[in-house]
Amino acid sequence: MPWTATATRIPLTRTAGAAAGALILLLGAVGPASAGGPGGGDGGGDGGVVLRWQDCPDVAQTGFECATANVPLDHTRPKDRTIELAVIRHRAAAPEKRVGTLFFNPGGPGSPGTVGLPRLYDRFPAELRDRYDIVSWDPRGVGESTAVRCFDTAEEAAAWQTKLPPFPVGEREQQAFAAAYADLAKRCEQRDPHLLRHVSTADTARDLDLLRAAVGEEQLRYWGVSYGTLLGATYANLFPERAGRLVLDGNVDPLAWLGEGGTPGKGHAAGESEEVNTFLRLGSHLGSADTLAQFLDHCGRAPVTGCVFSAGTPAATRDKYDTLMRRLAERPAGDWTYARAVSEVRGGLYTVHPGWTGVADLLESLWSGRPLLAPGVPTGGPAHYPGFEQPLAVMCAESPNPRSPLRYPELERRAVAEAGELAHWWVWANEPCATWPARAADPYTGPWDRATAHPVLVVNTTHDPSTPYRAAQHMVEELGDARLLTLDGYGHTALDNPSACVGRHVVRYFLTGALPPKGARCTQDLPPFAPPAGAPSASEPMRAQAGTPAGGLPRATTPDRPLPAPYGAWPLEVVEGLLPPRA
């Protein structure tokens, strides 16, 4: 549900075993500021949940309001145990123009909205910020909601996590990796087994419907990114009559998530040995390989002043990269092992600006022997619970993965042969599911084509390192009524790789319901390794034309938006591309 190339960049998407670093830095004191409970109230809607809003307590949430929602743990038994959801909103910036509420999910699974919305709020088009209260929440099991926590303290969790690499290299590390996650599974089962069976995407979609009613909306307006697209598709089919205008950005193919669409293994008996793990079914390894190739080609065409890792031509830059990776596989560069370098490169591809520049800086530093901070160096302050088990709680409970740890080395060999070294990460990120103790009690498994109250708008980049473009095509085919808007460009999600063209289509859709023309395509505002801000070629947005390839789009005469703000600590790779977080 997400994504350090340099000392100043903290990506969020890694294996669950490497999750602590990012979330320790990000969760902070983001707990809810008020308590709510069953019954009517502030827009209490159907009388199920009340939200009593107060100013949020954390400095990172300045300008936002927080509340707590009480919801049933088991929606089929609403009078039994309840759990808490931490909810956050930013009121419409132009109250006189307000038209309603827009819900946002930042992906994951396991990404807390009380962190993600403040970090990403300025990425929303100004017209949406003016006219909508924008609301997010920490999904059940996550963050400051009633959370899956398998350790007594943040320090204990972090100490456990720091023993593991982003992915194992060699048989000895593979055995230790699998044993560690088997131990984690036992810990989690002992802590709260009932909660583990009720943190599915369908459970969260049912929570979302209660939140929709609580703010007084008859139909849902929603922008979901990465794993949030799966949540949006689930909502649309559980509650089709209440599915208003939904934008799904950086798409997870629902059928692949549920176990369809993978490539069976060869030479094995039917059953477990035929299974393919979640991320290989989604094609994430192929998306990463494609985006890495684009990165190296663009870097090779850029001058060294634009991409410091450039070797003068695309071919020479690819050779330089391959040589560096072989060198790291033979001998680490200080604290930078082969696995950590691969993991950082993979995560850095999610956001073109400034992520790609950060990847180039990291690679050149490793190439030239320049000193680098050790990965995951803490920045000080109190420790916060890392939550690396929370993405696993969702994914492992509902998305099929091989149940034998012995299956993953074979999957790794095949995936690396198909897609190169970034595939190591995508295989081992799902290995913790081999011994995960819980299965979702009430998941949603289809159908996916129910007639919704409004058509769904599906957006995807053509070179996405986590949720490939083909997944968006599949999403449109699977949903009952959907339109695809193609973003000719790179990185994971349009929200985190800005396009003024996409922004105009999204604003028009939310405000009027109008869809882009069939075959509409947009380009990103800034090409990779663009000149500094202020140069016309770097800041002018592209206009969209139906069915027109990116190279044929005319430039606007004046820029619609400034250079995107610095990426900071939430590079919507968490949007985290489904991903378990990282260190």
LINHULIN-V780407 format. One record per run of one state. SS is the DSSP state (H for helix, E for strand, L for the rest). FROM is the first residue (numbers start at 0). TO is the last residue. If there is no record, write none. Layout:
ss from to
SS FROM TO
SS FROM TO
This chain:
ss from to
L 0 14
H 15 17
L 18 18
H 19 26
L 27 52
E 53 54
L 55 57
H 58 60
L 61 63
E 64 71
L 72 80
E 81 89
L 90 93
H 94 96
L 97 98
E 99 104
L 105 111
H 112 122
L 123 124
H 125 130
E 131 136
L 137 139
E 140 140
L 141 145
E 146 146
L 147 152
H 153 160
L 161 169
H 170 195
L 196 199
H 200 213
L 214 218
E 219 224
L 225 225
H 226 237
L 238 238
H 239 241
E 242 248
L 249 252
H 253 256
L 257 270
H 271 273
L 274 276
H 277 281
L 282 282
H 283 300
L 301 312
H 313 329
L 330 331
E 332 332
L 333 334
E 335 335
L 336 336
H 337 347
L 348 350
H 351 367
L 368 386
H 387 397
L 398 403
H 404 418
L 419 421
H 422 427
L 428 429
H 430 434
L 435 454
E 455 462
L 463 467
H 468 477
L 478 480
E 481 489
L 490 498
H 499 511
L 512 518
E 519 522
L 523 534
H 535 538
L 539 540
E 541 541
L 542 543
E 544 545
L 546 548
H 549 551
L 552 553
E 554 554
L 555 572
E 573 573
L 574 575
E 576 576
L 577 582
